[in-house]
Amino acid sequence: MTANNGRTVRDLRRENRAAVLRRLYFDGPMSRYSLAPATGLSSGSISNVVTELLAEELVEEAGSVDSDGGRPRTLLRIAPHSGHMIGVDVGETRVRVELFDLALAERAHADRPLPTRGAGHRDRYDSELIAGHIRDGIAEVLEAAGLTPDRLLGVGIGVPGIVEHSAEGGAVVHCQPIGWEAVPLERMLRGPDHLPQEVPYFIENGAKTLGQAEMWFGAGRGARNAVVVLFGSGVGACVVTEDVEHGRAVEWGHLTVRVRGRRCRCGALGCLEAYAGAEALLERWQEAGGQPPSDTDEETALTAMLAAAYPEDGGAPDPVAAAVLAETAEYLGAGLSDLINLFQPERILIGGWAGLQLGARFLDSVRRHALSYALPYPSGRVGIDLGALGPDAVTVGAAILPLADFFARGGRRVPAGPSPEPSPAWRTTLGTRLA
């Protein structure tokens, strides 16, 4: 049966279920009485939807509250253990896999270290090695939690680069800086001895998953226009605007900031990443006469650089490290000014392990440069701050991808078949959180 506007009864039922699930997730526990005005649904529709969700054990009772002169009202909430998601962060120093329940509480995690800086960034990102780490990490967290794959709503994965989605081959990743040219990552993760076909993968750019996490639960809450910057070995960004509520990953790190400048990992000259990414930052320190620790990972080396430039024991700072960091702050500020002028965001949030390490030391300097390079009108209306969710925010954001899609489908699992792009309705899920 089709309504006048082209939607079927099934569409309406799914939308009603999605509205109730979203409201309980973000604002619960709530009573049936409170759900009606919060969702805009009639009391009869609320009763029908809640009865279904209770029967399916997606929703559970959570105590009661007094009413005005009547019987106490039963409170309802999302049942945390009614579903599970896995989030994966393909990072610079490790592949991190985390298992979450429906309330996004961590149930188990696994870390797979990647080779150190001395091995070269392309060796670090061998696609077969990465796929193997993801498969092994998924198996490990499921075993640790005592779960079988059929309990999963899906697996979200944050990766560097551009992700192409196709109905035939699933997600394909293009990332020239790490040597990934049309890597069929989803196809590599499938197999008879791994997750069944009905468990979907949601593979997206890592900056986008970081942005997803900060907008839902972090420093982006309440903003309708924001840019979330991922600053690690390289740099990227996720742009959330009123027109693109679910966020769009942009290759901000490959914006040209210096004509005929340093060669970037992507092969081009003068990219922002060639000056501001952690890998390039450590290289510039060494080229200027600094002495980064060898045969260690980038996080440890960057910590050493910060300690040299800003000694905590009151000793003299390393002038070379301090000068390189000061120049980097200006490059980052100039890059942020382009984001301000292009997108006019309310907020810019800096995340990623390198961004969080560096931000505490020179965020004021970055902010000052950004505002000086940007146009006066948009720069006067933007706040520039650190993200609130820490270095594992990419993993949380990756897990949100199957969760958001599950809610958008009204609490129904994805049908068996190649993993789809997120349902168009999931944009409403994020839009509701931002409102």
C-alpha angles and dihedrals in degrees: 000000000000127000123224092264093055097259118126127225087254090056091051092048091050092049092049092050091047092051092052094045093049094048093048091046097052102029106020152161089070136157125240087248091057094043094064098065092034093057100029091236126132120256089248092055091047091051093050094046095045091049090054094046093048091050090051090047092235089121129039138187116263109187127285143267131216118260129210100280097324137088118306113272118237115236121222132202140172110276103241096207096048092093142007136209134194123219122197129193116196094201137172098262103023148003108243121198121189131182117212135185122227091276089056093248111149114249099175141345140197130196124203111192118220125217115282128255092276091067093062126249095262093053088050091058101047100157095223090050092050093046090050092051091051093049093046093045092052091050091048097052093045091052092046091054095041093239133141122221093252088071091064123101088195148298121264118200128191113205136171118257137020119329120211118197122207131174092226105044103019120221119001120189125215115191115148096182091066096035098256110142111174094332107185093218098167093050089050091054095051122084144130092267096048138058116336118253093253091066104087127218119217107197118184141155111285093234088057093052090047089052091048091055096046093048094050101039111000143057093316096065112129096015120119095191119039143141119214114199123207109206115184132114084331131012133246139157143215118215120206116187136158088263095047104036096166093054134251124232113228127192091236092156090067095056108123110246098165126032111232089001132144118328112256127217087254091062097250126113127248101009118161088239089060088064107025106033114101093242092053092042091058091045091052091050090054093045089053092054101272124136112228114188110264129225094024136105124272095251091058092044092050090050088054091050092052091048090052094049096041108028113195094205093068093253126139114287120241101257093206094054091043092051094049091049092048090052090047091053089057093048090050091047091051090049092050090050089062090054090049093051095043101044106016093216126190090223140018114200123194117210141153125093095280094043092053093047094048098035095069089057105040110010090116090056093047090048092050093051093045093053093045093054097042127082113271099241100054093034090057091058103045131090119207115202143143121272116259104220104069131229095316095060092107090062092049091048091049090054090050090063096072090036093055091046091049091054092045088055090054094255093309122134122242112267117250115274139073112342109266131216110264113286112267087238091066088077086071089055092058092039090057091053092051095049 
